């Protein structure tokens, strides 16, 4: 379970006095705990990945804000958060690998975007971020 791994890393961050890692991991553990309480049962690996992806998306938004404000200190902090959060995600596929997976699954030229995304999402959850997935699907149809 991801929650156990995160908790172990929180303990390690506390021992090493890594304030940034402790903060990021605590937020992630809290999000996992809340989702589990809301669901009423243990989360599936796909649900855990979705929560990590949500945290990555929020961190990316904060990073964009820091870049617009030219705040180098915040940019460095948000990049460190992203690196830590990415360690909980499966290896991300590149564009060529996504095209290959979608071609094998039957995504073809002339296909409706909605139908193509219905095929793509279950296959690529956690393996590619949403914007990359949409970009590749658009280029294929």
JOBELDA-V618108 format. One record per pair of residues at least 6 apart in sequence whose C-alpha atoms are under 7 Angstrom apart, sorted by the first residue. I is the first residue (numbers start at 1). J is the second residue. D is the distance in Angstrom with one decimal. If there is no record, write none. Layout:
# JOBELDA-V618108
i:I j:J d:D
i:I j:J d:D
This chain:
# JOBELDA-V618108
i:2 j:48 d:7.0
i:3 j:29 d:6.1
i:3 j:32 d:6.7
i:6 j:25 d:6.2
i:6 j:29 d:6.4
i:10 j:22 d:5.4
i:10 j:25 d:6.0
i:10 j:26 d:6.9
i:13 j:21 d:6.1
i:13 j:22 d:5.4
i:14 j:22 d:6.4
i:24 j:81 d:6.6
i:32 j:48 d:6.9
i:32 j:51 d:6.9
i:36 j:42 d:5.8
i:36 j:43 d:5.9
i:49 j:89 d:6.5
i:49 j:126 d:5.8
i:50 j:126 d:7.0
i:52 j:85 d:6.8
i:56 j:82 d:6.2
i:56 j:85 d:6.5
i:59 j:78 d:6.3
i:59 j:82 d:6.6
i:63 j:75 d:5.8
i:63 j:78 d:5.6
i:66 j:74 d:5.8
i:66 j:75 d:5.6
i:67 j:75 d:6.4
i:89 j:126 d:6.5
i:90 j:126 d:6.3
i:90 j:127 d:6.0
i:91 j:127 d:6.3
i:92 j:127 d:4.7
i:92 j:128 d:5.3
i:93 j:127 d:5.8
i:93 j:128 d:5.7
i:95 j:136 d:6.7
i:99 j:136 d:6.8
i:102 j:120 d:6.4
i:107 j:116 d:5.8
i:108 j:140 d:6.6
i:108 j:141 d:5.9
i:109 j:140 d:5.9
i:109 j:141 d:4.1
i:110 j:141 d:5.2
i:111 j:141 d:5.5
i:116 j:137 d:6.9
